[in-house]
């Protein structure tokens, strides 16, 4: 995966979106075609994916008109209909219509700062390589005096990132029995609005609870600049939103299963999922002695633990599976919300550790 850095400077809506769409027009068109094929391979009829995309866009425009307009401006710049662009931004909502849930994606570890100890916000991003040959790190200003930096796919509003208020956002998919083809507000748009508006966990929770959704995801936030150092993982489902706080040891681990006891009763398990193996591995590493290094290569090596490159957080494609069922870790990232930096490596944690360096944005 090639990662391209883009800074929109002080450009405001709608020109910010048009510029981003123009810049990424070819890659956005390729992504729409790739996702159309992916949905079909998963057994989602084209009329279903298109219907969900239209409904999710309508839900977004009703929930938060400025983000609906942002999607329109990106589509205009890319020269495509907003309904096509919604096939990307509503991808989690469309995947909820698949006959069976996928493996799940991403492993996250966070810890808020305390007593001179810096915050930790680490994540892997596991996905299908053929769908995202190119990705973006995008800096933009949602309002005067405020900036956001986000890792995202071409044409998508946001995913993982930080803002100038000292907030970090991590993103993991979940599966709940209440998920449906109803076309609710895209969970990626919720992450975008949290980045645009929130400075505290309380504000992030308020954004999440205001959105009517049809699919489930966890948005894990670390707040460092609001005068209250805190972290929580927001389990967002059609049955409600639960905020999972840090453990007694100060850490919060998030993979792809529900942690809230009430919501977990409605969990839709996937037999192929490695979510508990990844969670158990990270739990074991954190239970050991030592402090986490403050750089991405060192932190990645530390979280791989004694398993090294065989750690379950280093997801590799199973070439015996059809392409739609092949996952791999495409990104390893450390968010530094206090320092305003995203440190990243296009690869799994073992590869990031072996590189002994990282890119900074």
The 8 nearest C-alpha neighbors of each residue, nearest first, counted from 0:
[[1, 132, 133, 2, 345, 131, 329, 134],
 [0, 2, 133, 132, 134, 3, 345, 135],
 [3, 1, 134, 135, 133, 0, 4, 136],
 [2, 4, 135, 136, 134, 1, 5, 133],
 [5, 3, 136, 135, 137, 2, 6, 360],
 [4, 6, 137, 136, 138, 7, 3, 135],
 [5, 7, 138, 8, 137, 139, 4, 136],
 [8, 6, 139, 10, 138, 9, 5, 15],
 [9, 7, 6, 10, 139, 140, 138, 11],
 [8, 10, 140, 11, 7, 139, 143, 15],
 [11, 9, 15, 8, 7, 14, 12, 140],
 [12, 10, 15, 14, 13, 9, 140, 141],
 [13, 11, 14, 15, 16, 69, 10, 72],
 [12, 14, 15, 16, 72, 11, 17, 69],
 [13, 15, 17, 12, 16, 18, 11, 10],
 [16, 14, 12, 10, 11, 18, 13, 17],
 [15, 17, 73, 72, 19, 14, 18, 13],
 [18, 16, 76, 73, 72, 14, 20, 19],
 [17, 19, 21, 15, 20, 16, 14, 22],
 [18, 20, 16, 22, 17, 21, 23, 73],
 [19, 21, 76, 77, 73, 17, 23, 18],
 [22, 20, 76, 77, 24, 18, 23, 19],
 [21, 23, 19, 20, 24, 18, 77, 76],
 [22, 24, 20, 26, 21, 25, 27, 19],
 [25, 23, 77, 21, 27, 20, 26, 22],
 [26, 24, 28, 27, 23, 29, 77, 22],
 [25, 27, 29, 23, 28, 24, 30, 153],
 [28, 26, 30, 24, 153, 29, 25, 154],
 [27, 29, 31, 25, 26, 30, 24, 32],
 [28, 30, 26, 32, 27, 31, 33, 25],
 [31, 29, 33, 27, 32, 28, 26, 34],
 [32, 30, 28, 34, 29, 33, 35, 27],
 [31, 33, 35, 29, 30, 34, 28, 36],
 [34, 32, 30, 36, 35, 31, 130, 29],
 [33, 35, 37, 36, 31, 32, 30, 38],
 [36, 34, 32, 38, 37, 33, 31, 39],
 [37, 35, 39, 33, 34, 38, 40, 32],
 [38, 36, 34, 40, 39, 35, 33, 41],
 [37, 39, 41, 43, 35, 40, 36, 34],
 [38, 40, 43, 42, 36, 41, 37, 44],
 [41, 39, 37, 42, 38, 36, 323, 43],
 [42, 40, 38, 39, 43, 97, 37, 323],
 [41, 43, 39, 40, 97, 44, 38, 98],
 [42, 44, 39, 38, 97, 41, 45, 47],
 [45, 43, 47, 46, 39, 42, 48, 38],
 [44, 46, 48, 47, 49, 43, 39, 35],
 [45, 47, 49, 44, 48, 50, 43, 51],
 [48, 46, 50, 44, 45, 49, 51, 43],
 [49, 47, 51, 45, 50, 93, 46, 52],
 [50, 48, 52, 46, 47, 51, 45, 53],
 [51, 49, 47, 53, 52, 48, 46, 54],
 [50, 52, 182, 54, 48, 53, 49, 55],
 [53, 51, 49, 85, 55, 86, 50, 54],
 [52, 54, 56, 50, 51, 55, 82, 49],
 [53, 55, 182, 51, 57, 56, 52, 58],
 [56, 54, 182, 58, 183, 52, 184, 57],
 [55, 57, 59, 53, 58, 54, 60, 52],
 [56, 58, 54, 60, 55, 59, 61, 53],
 [59, 57, 55, 184, 61, 56, 60, 183],
 [58, 60, 184, 56, 62, 61, 57, 67],
 [61, 59, 67, 64, 57, 63, 58, 62],
 [60, 62, 58, 59, 63, 64, 57, 67],
 [63, 61, 59, 60, 58, 64, 210, 184],
 [62, 64, 60, 65, 61, 66, 59, 67],
 [63, 65, 60, 67, 66, 61, 68, 62],
 [66, 64, 68, 67, 63, 69, 60, 12],
 [67, 65, 69, 68, 64, 63, 70, 60],
 [66, 68, 60, 64, 70, 65, 69, 59],
 [67, 69, 71, 65, 66, 70, 64, 72],
 [70, 68, 66, 72, 71, 67, 16, 65],
 [69, 71, 73, 67, 68, 72, 74, 66],
 [72, 70, 68, 74, 69, 73, 81, 75],
 [71, 73, 16, 17, 75, 69, 74, 70],
 [74, 72, 20, 16, 17, 76, 70, 75],
 [75, 73, 77, 71, 81, 79, 72, 76],
 [76, 74, 72, 78, 73, 77, 71, 17],
 [75, 77, 17, 20, 21, 73, 74, 78],
 [78, 76, 24, 20, 21, 74, 75, 79],
 [77, 79, 75, 76, 74, 80, 24, 21],
 [80, 78, 74, 77, 75, 81, 83, 84],
 [81, 79, 82, 83, 74, 84, 78, 75],
 [80, 82, 84, 74, 83, 71, 85, 79],
 [83, 81, 85, 80, 84, 53, 52, 86],
 [84, 82, 85, 86, 81, 80, 79, 31],
 [85, 83, 81, 86, 82, 87, 74, 88],
 [84, 86, 88, 82, 52, 87, 83, 89],
 [85, 87, 52, 84, 83, 89, 88, 90],
 [88, 86, 85, 90, 89, 84, 155, 31],
 [87, 89, 85, 155, 90, 86, 185, 84],
 [90, 88, 185, 92, 85, 87, 86, 91],
 [89, 91, 93, 87, 92, 88, 86, 94],
 [92, 90, 94, 93, 89, 95, 214, 186],
 [91, 93, 89, 214, 95, 90, 94, 182],
 [94, 92, 90, 95, 91, 96, 48, 51],
 [93, 95, 91, 96, 97, 92, 90, 38],
 [94, 96, 92, 93, 97, 179, 178, 214],
 [95, 97, 180, 94, 93, 179, 98, 43],
 [96, 98, 94, 99, 95, 43, 41, 42],
 [99, 97, 96, 42, 100, 41, 43, 95],
 [98, 100, 97, 101, 269, 96, 41, 95],
 [101, 99, 269, 97, 102, 98, 174, 95],
 [102, 100, 103, 269, 99, 272, 324, 271],
 [103, 101, 272, 271, 269, 104, 100, 273],
 [104, 102, 101, 255, 272, 172, 274, 105],
 [103, 105, 125, 172, 171, 126, 255, 124],
 [104, 106, 124, 125, 123, 171, 254, 107],
 [107, 105, 254, 123, 122, 253, 312, 108],
 [106, 108, 122, 253, 121, 252, 254, 123],
 [109, 107, 252, 121, 251, 120, 253, 122],
 [110, 108, 120, 119, 251, 250, 121, 252],
 [109, 111, 250, 119, 118, 249, 251, 112],
 [112, 110, 118, 229, 230, 228, 221, 113],
 [113, 111, 118, 117, 116, 228, 110, 223],
 [112, 114, 116, 115, 111, 117, 228, 118],
 [115, 113, 116, 112, 117, 228, 111, 118],
 [116, 114, 113, 117, 112, 118, 111, 228],
 [115, 117, 113, 112, 114, 118, 111, 119],
 [118, 116, 112, 115, 119, 113, 111, 293],
 [117, 119, 112, 111, 110, 120, 116, 335],
 [118, 120, 110, 109, 121, 111, 117, 108],
 [121, 119, 109, 334, 333, 108, 118, 110],
 [122, 120, 333, 108, 107, 332, 109, 119],
 [123, 121, 107, 332, 106, 331, 108, 124],
 [122, 124, 331, 105, 106, 330, 125, 332],
 [123, 125, 105, 330, 328, 329, 331, 122],
 [126, 124, 328, 104, 105, 327, 329, 326],
 [125, 127, 326, 327, 128, 104, 328, 124],
 [128, 126, 326, 129, 130, 325, 327, 131],
 [129, 127, 130, 131, 126, 132, 327, 0],
 [128, 130, 127, 131, 132, 33, 322, 126],
 [131, 129, 128, 127, 33, 132, 30, 34],
 [130, 132, 133, 128, 129, 134, 0, 152],
 [131, 133, 0, 129, 1, 128, 130, 134],
 [134, 132, 1, 131, 0, 2, 135, 153],
 [135, 133, 152, 2, 153, 151, 3, 1],
 [136, 134, 3, 151, 2, 150, 4, 137],
 [135, 137, 150, 4, 149, 3, 5, 151],
 [136, 138, 5, 149, 148, 6, 135, 4],
 [139, 137, 148, 6, 147, 7, 5, 149],
 [138, 140, 7, 147, 146, 8, 6, 141],
 [139, 141, 146, 142, 145, 9, 147, 143],
 [142, 140, 195, 139, 146, 145, 143, 11],
 [143, 141, 140, 145, 144, 146, 11, 195],
 [144, 142, 145, 140, 141, 9, 146, 11],
 [143, 145, 142, 146, 140, 163, 141, 9],
 [146, 144, 142, 143, 140, 163, 141, 147],
 [147, 145, 140, 163, 139, 162, 141, 144],
 [146, 148, 162, 139, 138, 161, 140, 163],
 [149, 147, 138, 161, 160, 137, 162, 139],
 [150, 148, 160, 137, 159, 136, 157, 151],
 [151, 149, 136, 159, 135, 158, 160, 137],
 [150, 152, 158, 157, 135, 134, 149, 155],
 [151, 153, 134, 155, 135, 154, 131, 150],
 [154, 152, 27, 155, 134, 26, 23, 135],
 [153, 155, 27, 152, 156, 20, 84, 73],
 [156, 154, 88, 152, 153, 157, 151, 87],
 [155, 157, 191, 188, 154, 187, 88, 151],
 [158, 156, 191, 151, 155, 149, 187, 190],
 [157, 159, 151, 150, 187, 190, 149, 170],
 [160, 158, 169, 150, 168, 149, 170, 157],
 [161, 159, 149, 168, 148, 167, 150, 158],
 [162, 160, 167, 148, 166, 336, 147, 168],
 [161, 163, 147, 164, 166, 146, 165, 194],
 [162, 164, 165, 146, 145, 147, 339, 161],
 [163, 165, 198, 162, 166, 224, 225, 145],
 [166, 164, 224, 336, 223, 337, 163, 162],
 [165, 167, 222, 161, 162, 336, 221, 164],
 [168, 166, 161, 221, 220, 336, 160, 334],
 [169, 167, 220, 160, 159, 219, 161, 218],
 [170, 168, 219, 159, 218, 220, 167, 160],
 [169, 171, 218, 217, 159, 219, 158, 168],
 [172, 170, 217, 105, 216, 104, 255, 173],
 [171, 173, 216, 255, 217, 104, 103, 215],
 [174, 172, 216, 215, 255, 256, 217, 171],
 [173, 175, 267, 215, 266, 176, 172, 178],
 [176, 174, 266, 267, 177, 178, 265, 215],
 [175, 177, 267, 265, 178, 266, 174, 179],
 [176, 178, 175, 237, 179, 238, 265, 236],
 [179, 177, 214, 213, 176, 175, 95, 237],
 [178, 180, 181, 213, 95, 96, 177, 214],
 [179, 181, 96, 182, 51, 95, 93, 213],
 [182, 180, 179, 213, 183, 51, 54, 55],
 [183, 181, 55, 51, 54, 180, 213, 92],
 [184, 182, 212, 213, 55, 58, 211, 181],
 [183, 185, 59, 212, 58, 55, 211, 186],
 [186, 184, 89, 188, 187, 183, 55, 92],
 [185, 187, 189, 188, 184, 190, 216, 91],
 [188, 186, 190, 185, 189, 158, 157, 191],
 [189, 187, 191, 185, 186, 190, 192, 156],
 [188, 190, 186, 192, 191, 187, 193, 207],
 [191, 189, 187, 193, 188, 192, 158, 194],
 [192, 190, 188, 157, 194, 189, 193, 195],
 [191, 193, 195, 189, 194, 190, 196, 188],
 [194, 192, 197, 190, 196, 191, 195, 203],
 [193, 195, 191, 192, 196, 162, 197, 190],
 [196, 194, 192, 193, 141, 191, 197, 147],
 [195, 197, 193, 194, 192, 198, 202, 203],
 [198, 196, 193, 202, 203, 199, 194, 195],
 [197, 199, 164, 166, 225, 222, 202, 165],
 [200, 198, 202, 201, 222, 197, 225, 203],
 [199, 201, 203, 202, 204, 222, 230, 220],
 [202, 200, 204, 199, 203, 205, 197, 198],
 [201, 203, 205, 197, 199, 204, 200, 206],
 [202, 204, 200, 206, 205, 197, 201, 193],
 [203, 205, 207, 201, 202, 206, 208, 200],
 [206, 204, 202, 208, 203, 207, 209, 201],
 [207, 205, 203, 209, 204, 208, 202, 193],
 [206, 208, 204, 205, 209, 210, 203, 189],
 [209, 207, 205, 210, 206, 204, 240, 239],
 [208, 210, 206, 207, 205, 211, 62, 204],
 [209, 211, 208, 207, 212, 184, 62, 206],
 [212, 210, 183, 184, 209, 213, 237, 208],
 [213, 211, 183, 184, 237, 214, 210, 236],
 [212, 214, 183, 178, 237, 179, 181, 182],
 [215, 213, 178, 92, 212, 95, 236, 237],
 [214, 216, 236, 173, 235, 174, 175, 172],
 [217, 215, 172, 173, 235, 171, 234, 218],
 [218, 216, 234, 171, 233, 235, 170, 172],
 [217, 219, 170, 233, 169, 232, 220, 168],
 [220, 218, 232, 169, 168, 231, 233, 217],
 [219, 221, 168, 167, 230, 231, 232, 169],
 [220, 222, 230, 167, 166, 229, 111, 223],
 [223, 221, 166, 229, 228, 199, 165, 230],
 [224, 222, 228, 165, 225, 337, 166, 221],
 [225, 223, 165, 226, 164, 222, 337, 166],
 [224, 226, 227, 223, 198, 199, 222, 164],
 [225, 227, 224, 228, 223, 222, 199, 229],
 [228, 226, 225, 229, 223, 222, 224, 199],
 [229, 227, 223, 222, 111, 112, 226, 113],
 [230, 228, 111, 222, 221, 227, 200, 223],
 [229, 231, 221, 220, 111, 222, 244, 245],
 [232, 230, 244, 243, 220, 219, 242, 233],
 [231, 233, 219, 243, 242, 218, 234, 220],
 [234, 232, 242, 218, 217, 241, 219, 235],
 [233, 235, 217, 241, 240, 216, 232, 242],
 [234, 236, 240, 215, 216, 217, 233, 239],
 [235, 237, 215, 238, 239, 240, 214, 234],
 [236, 238, 212, 213, 239, 177, 178, 214],
 [239, 237, 236, 177, 240, 262, 235, 175],
 [238, 240, 236, 237, 235, 241, 208, 262],
 [239, 241, 235, 234, 236, 208, 233, 242],
 [242, 240, 234, 233, 243, 259, 239, 235],
 [241, 243, 233, 232, 231, 234, 244, 240],
 [244, 242, 232, 231, 233, 241, 245, 259],
 [245, 243, 231, 242, 230, 246, 232, 251],
 [244, 246, 251, 250, 249, 231, 230, 247],
 [245, 247, 249, 248, 250, 251, 244, 252],
 [248, 246, 249, 245, 250, 244, 251, 110],
 [249, 247, 246, 250, 245, 251, 286, 285],
 [248, 250, 246, 247, 245, 110, 251, 111],
 [251, 249, 110, 245, 246, 248, 109, 252],
 [250, 252, 245, 109, 108, 246, 110, 253],
 [253, 251, 108, 107, 250, 109, 278, 254],
 [252, 254, 107, 106, 108, 251, 255, 278],
 [253, 255, 106, 274, 278, 105, 256, 107],
 [256, 254, 173, 274, 103, 172, 171, 104],
 [257, 255, 173, 254, 274, 258, 266, 174],
 [256, 258, 263, 259, 262, 266, 255, 173],
 [259, 257, 260, 263, 256, 243, 262, 234],
 [258, 260, 262, 261, 263, 257, 241, 243],
 [261, 259, 263, 262, 258, 264, 257, 265],
 [260, 262, 263, 259, 264, 265, 258, 241],
 [261, 263, 264, 259, 265, 260, 257, 266],
 [264, 262, 266, 260, 257, 265, 261, 259],
 [263, 265, 262, 266, 261, 260, 259, 257],
 [266, 264, 263, 176, 175, 262, 267, 177],
 [265, 267, 175, 263, 264, 176, 268, 174],
 [266, 268, 175, 174, 176, 265, 269, 100],
 [269, 267, 266, 270, 174, 100, 272, 256],
 [268, 270, 272, 271, 100, 102, 101, 267],
 [271, 269, 272, 268, 102, 273, 100, 101],
 [272, 270, 269, 102, 273, 101, 103, 268],
 [271, 273, 102, 269, 274, 270, 103, 101],
 [274, 272, 276, 275, 277, 271, 102, 103],
 [273, 275, 255, 277, 272, 254, 276, 278],
 [276, 274, 278, 277, 273, 279, 256, 254],
 [275, 277, 279, 273, 278, 274, 280, 311],
 [278, 276, 280, 274, 311, 275, 279, 312],
 [279, 277, 275, 281, 280, 276, 254, 282],
 [280, 278, 282, 276, 277, 281, 275, 283],
 [279, 281, 277, 283, 282, 278, 276, 284],
 [282, 280, 284, 278, 283, 279, 285, 277],
 [281, 283, 279, 285, 280, 284, 278, 286],
 [284, 282, 286, 280, 281, 285, 279, 287],
 [283, 285, 281, 287, 286, 282, 304, 302],
 [284, 286, 282, 287, 283, 281, 288, 302],
 [287, 285, 283, 284, 282, 288, 281, 248],
 [288, 286, 285, 284, 283, 289, 282, 290],
 [287, 289, 286, 290, 285, 284, 291, 283],
 [290, 288, 287, 291, 285, 292, 301, 286],
 [289, 291, 292, 288, 301, 285, 293, 287],
 [290, 292, 298, 293, 301, 289, 297, 119],
 [293, 291, 298, 297, 294, 290, 301, 295],
 [292, 294, 291, 298, 295, 297, 119, 117],
 [293, 295, 297, 292, 296, 298, 333, 342],
 [294, 296, 298, 297, 333, 299, 342, 357],
 [297, 295, 352, 299, 355, 351, 298, 294],
 [298, 296, 300, 292, 299, 295, 294, 301],
 [297, 299, 301, 295, 292, 300, 296, 291],
 [298, 300, 348, 296, 302, 301, 297, 352],
 [301, 299, 352, 297, 303, 298, 302, 296],
 [300, 302, 298, 304, 299, 303, 297, 291],
 [303, 301, 304, 299, 300, 298, 284, 281],
 [304, 302, 307, 300, 310, 301, 306, 299],
 [305, 303, 302, 301, 306, 307, 284, 300],
 [304, 306, 307, 303, 310, 301, 284, 309],
 [307, 305, 310, 309, 304, 303, 308, 311],
 [308, 306, 303, 309, 305, 310, 304, 349],
 [307, 309, 349, 310, 306, 313, 303, 350],
 [310, 308, 306, 307, 311, 313, 303, 312],
 [309, 311, 306, 312, 303, 308, 307, 313],
 [312, 310, 313, 277, 314, 309, 276, 280],
 [311, 313, 310, 277, 314, 106, 303, 348],
 [314, 312, 311, 347, 310, 328, 348, 315],
 [315, 313, 327, 328, 312, 311, 316, 326],
 [316, 314, 327, 326, 313, 317, 328, 325],
 [317, 315, 325, 326, 327, 318, 314, 320],
 [316, 318, 319, 320, 325, 315, 326, 324],
 [317, 319, 320, 316, 325, 321, 322, 315],
 [318, 320, 317, 321, 325, 316, 322, 324],
 [321, 319, 318, 317, 324, 325, 322, 323],
 [322, 320, 324, 323, 325, 319, 318, 317],
 [321, 323, 325, 324, 320, 318, 127, 129],
 [322, 324, 321, 325, 37, 40, 41, 127],
 [325, 323, 322, 321, 320, 326, 101, 102],
 [326, 324, 316, 322, 323, 317, 127, 320],
 [327, 325, 316, 127, 126, 125, 315, 324],
 [326, 328, 315, 314, 316, 125, 126, 329],
 [327, 329, 125, 347, 314, 124, 330, 346],
 [328, 330, 346, 345, 125, 124, 327, 347],
 [331, 329, 345, 346, 124, 123, 328, 344],
 [332, 330, 123, 344, 347, 343, 348, 122],
 [331, 333, 343, 122, 342, 121, 330, 123],
 [334, 332, 121, 342, 120, 295, 341, 343],
 [333, 335, 341, 120, 336, 342, 121, 340],
 [336, 334, 340, 338, 337, 339, 341, 333],
 [337, 335, 165, 339, 338, 167, 166, 161],
 [336, 338, 165, 335, 339, 223, 224, 166],
 [339, 337, 335, 336, 340, 165, 334, 341],
 [338, 340, 336, 337, 335, 163, 161, 341],
 [341, 339, 335, 338, 360, 342, 334, 359],
 [340, 342, 334, 360, 359, 335, 333, 343],
 [343, 341, 359, 333, 358, 332, 357, 340],
 [344, 342, 332, 358, 357, 331, 333, 341],
 [343, 345, 331, 357, 346, 351, 330, 358],
 [346, 344, 330, 329, 331, 0, 343, 347],
 [347, 345, 329, 330, 344, 350, 328, 331],
 [346, 348, 328, 313, 350, 349, 331, 330],
 [349, 347, 299, 351, 350, 331, 352, 313],
 [350, 348, 308, 352, 351, 347, 353, 300],
 [351, 349, 353, 347, 348, 352, 346, 354],
 [350, 352, 348, 354, 296, 349, 353, 344],
 [351, 353, 296, 349, 300, 355, 350, 354],
 [354, 352, 350, 355, 351, 349, 296, 300],
 [353, 355, 351, 356, 352, 350, 296, 357],
 [356, 354, 353, 352, 296, 351, 357, 297],
 [357, 355, 354, 296, 358, 351, 352, 295],
 [358, 356, 344, 343, 342, 359, 295, 296],
 [357, 359, 343, 342, 344, 360, 356, 341],
 [360, 358, 342, 341, 343, 340, 357, 344],
 [359, 341, 340, 342, 358, 136, 4, 148]]
